[in-house]
Amino acid sequence: MTPSLHEPERIAPLAVLPVFYRLGGKDALVIGATQAAAWKAELLAAAGARVTVIAPPASDPPPSAAVAPEPAVRTLARRWEKQDLLGMALVVADVDDDAEAARLAAAAREAGVPANIIDRPAFCDFQFGSIVNRSPLVVGISTDGAAPVFGQAIRARIEMLLPDGFRRWAEAAREWRPLVQSLGLPLQGRRRIWERFVDAAFRSPDHAPSEAQRQALLASAANAGSASGRGRVSLVGAGPGDPELLTLKAVRTLQSADVILYDSLVSAEVLDFARREAERIIVGKRGHRPSCKQGDINALMVSLAAAGKHVVRLKGGDPLVFGRAGEEIAACREAGVDVEVIPGITAASGAAASLEVSLTHRDHARRLQYITAHAKNGKLPDDLDWTALADPAATTAIYMGKLVVAEVSSRLVAAGMNPATPAVVVENATLKRERRFHSTVGAMASVFAEHALDGPCIILLGWAMSEARRGDVGAPADPAGTHGGD
């Protein structure tokens, strides 16, 4: 099998197009004297528009007219007329009925002005979403009018997650951008600078960027200029499958990638976090199946980095646990390519979390050991310490043991392990299609014989597994089952 290019899926249908519209110095019209209209007038004024509010003479002046800075908002106590719409960037109105809404919408289209009729989506050319304001960092949320309360709840969640200090970092980025642009660096060099800026922002979100940090940015620009032709490699752990188990650093790295070399075990949901423009190349490695040769992967990774690309080598689980990271790191070092490693959650930890069991339960385990049952020749390694593996005070996680589980079972029992020692097999750990099977060391081979386990499996064994949660996910509970790995 050779590496193959994988095109990202096309953009799924959008109910609305999210855009950010500059209103500074433009004229906007608000019609109506309701609280909703007043809020829209204040919102438009906050975005820099010159707002005209037209309200019928019998109405009280909109509350926003009293609080919005003059001359940003002016109020006209009369009914609207067609000519009021001419030259407006947009119009927002709160009217009494559908007939008035239809008349206003028609007049707006005749004047070429996009219109929003509050709470009457059938007459709207655009809608307002919920807003998270860290200006110049602004987040807009829309449910296309289907569930405003849901949108507000999402806004509240983002408000909690997005530090208020990001406002100052966004302002600093706007101030410093012309300086970075003036350095004449290629795209790769500029991107490297802003990646470092982002890392600093996430490390110190509540502190305003300092002059020292600005100087550090300039110093990194000098380094980026001297190394602008060189790329780099990031070995990133994708975790066992659930995209929510990605680290923040892994997500940021995926979003800065030029090329992603990923294994077959990496889920599509994880790839959704990647920068959309990134080239995706599958270098599928599945045990006992057609796979790319490690040497070919190393060569491709190094050649892409040598061409100035930021290469993300995306690996299931943790790249440092049976992921052949050592060979890839060595290839990068030999070629003089900068390499970093971003750890991920290994399959054993993901499976243990699903089982709600401690791998080092103090009543049962004094030691935790990870082993691979897959040597370079595809067979069970011949240098395993079976006496240590049979230790009743240890918990053992067996990776890639699907085809040799019967031999593992017999070797463990021959080394003195009680065949009644609990064992659990977990297939597709942490994914929605995860399945768990509880068994024993003596009987665990029957799990694979009786069930069609096509996904990646990890086997956890030891007396700590007696505390594991029973039941299955995605299939009927099976007290005679087992589960497995990265």
Residue, then its C-alpha position, 0 to 999 in steps of 0.5 A: m500500500t502506498p500513501s494516498l491523497h484524501e480530499p476533505e469532504r465538501i462543505a455541508p449545506l449551510a442554512v445561512l452564510p455567516v458573514f461579518y459586515r463592516l458598518g463603520g461610517k455607513d448609514a443604517l435605518v431602524i423602524g419601530a419604537t419597541q425594546a427589540a428595535a431599540w436593542k438593534a439600534e444600539l447594536l448597529a451604533a456599536a458597530g460604527a453605523r450612523v443610525t436613523v430611528i424612525a418611530p410613529p409620532a404616537s410612540d415613545p422615543p426608543p430607549s436606545a436614543a437616550v443611551a447611544p452616543e450622538p450623532a451615531v443615532r438620530t430619531l425621527a418621530r414620523r412614519w417611514e417612507k420609501q425614500d428613507l431607505l435610499g442609501m442605507a446599508l441595511v434596514v431593521a424594523d419591528v412592525d405590527d403585522d405581516a402586511e406592513a412587513a411585506r410592504l417594507a420588505a418590498a420597498a427595501r428590495e426595490a431600494g437594494v437594501p437588505a432588510n431584517i423584520i424582527d420576528r418575521p423570518a419570511f420577510c428577512d434577507f438577513q438575521f442577527g445571531s447571538i454574539v460573544n463580544r471580545s471585539p475585535l474578536v467577535v463570535g456570532i451564533s445562528t440557528d437560522g431562527a429554529a432555536p433562539v434559546f439554544g443559540q443563547a445557551i451556546r453563547a453562554r457556554i462560549e462566554m465561559l470558555l473564551p477569556d475576556g483577556f482575548r480582547r486585548w490579544a486581538e487588539a495587539a494582533r491588529e496593531w502588530r500585523p502591519l509590522v509583521q507584514s512589513l518584514g517581507l516574510p513568505l507565508q510560512g514564516r508569517r504563519r509561524i510567527w502568528e502560531r507563536f503569538v497564539d501559543a502565548a495568548f493561550r498561555s496568558p489569556d488574562h494578561a495584556p500582551s507586553e512590550a517584551q512579548r512584542q520584542a519576542l515576536l520580532a525575534s521569532a520573525a528574524n528566526a522565521g526569516s532565516a529558516s523560512g525555507r524549512g518546514r517542520v514535523s509535529l507528531v500528534g496523538a489523535g487519542p483513541g477516537d473520540p474527538e473531544l479527547l483531543t488536547l487543545k494543543a493538538v487542535r491548534t497544531l491541526q489548524s496550522a498544518d499544511v499537510i496531514l499524514y494520518d493513520s487508518l485508525v484516525s476518525a473522520e471526526v478528529l480530522d474535522f478539526a484540521r485546517r480545511e486547506a491542509e492536504r490530507i494523505i492517508v498512510g494507513k497502518r493496520g495490523h495484518r492488513p495492507s499498509c504503507k511501509q514505515g520507510d515510505i512514511n518516513a521519506l514522505m514526511v521528511s521530503l514534505a518538511a524539506a519543501g517548507k511544509h508544516v507536516v502533522r503526523l497524526k497517529g491514533g492514541d498516543p504517538l509514543v505508545f507503540g506508534r513507531a514514533g521513535e523511527e519517525i523522530a530519528a528520520c527527522r533528526e537525521a534529515g535536520v528537520d525540526v520535530e515536536v511531539i504532542p501526546g494523546i490519550t492512549a487506548a488503555s486510558g480511554a478504555a479504562a475511562s469507559l469501564e470506569v475502572s482504575l488501572t492501578h486500583r490499590d486493592h488489586a494492582r501495584r504495577l501497570q504494564y503496556i505490551t504490544a503483541h505485534a512484533k516486526n514480523g507480525k507475530l507475538p514478540d519472543d522476548l516478552d517476560w511472561t513471569a512479569l506479565a503473570d504477576p497477580a499484582a499487575t494490570t496489563a494492557i495488551y495492544m494489537g493482540k487480536l490474532v495472537v490472543a489464544e497464544v497469549s492466554s496459554r503463555l500467561v497460564a503456563a507462566g502461573m497466572n490464574p486462568a480466572t483472572p478477569a480480562v476485558v476486551v474493548e473494541n473501538a474504545t471511546l467511540k459511539r460504536e464501542r463494545r465491551f466484553h468481560s471475560t477471563v484470561g483463560a477464556m478471552a480467546s473465545v471472545f474474538a472467536e464468537h464476536a465479529l471484532d473488526g475494529p481496533c481492540i485493546i485487552l485489559l487484564g488483571w484483578a483490577m478488572s473485577e471492578a470494571r463497570r459491566g454492560d456494553v455500548g452499542a450492543p447487548a451486554d455480554p458477560a463473556g466478552t473482552h476488548g482491546g488497543d491503539 
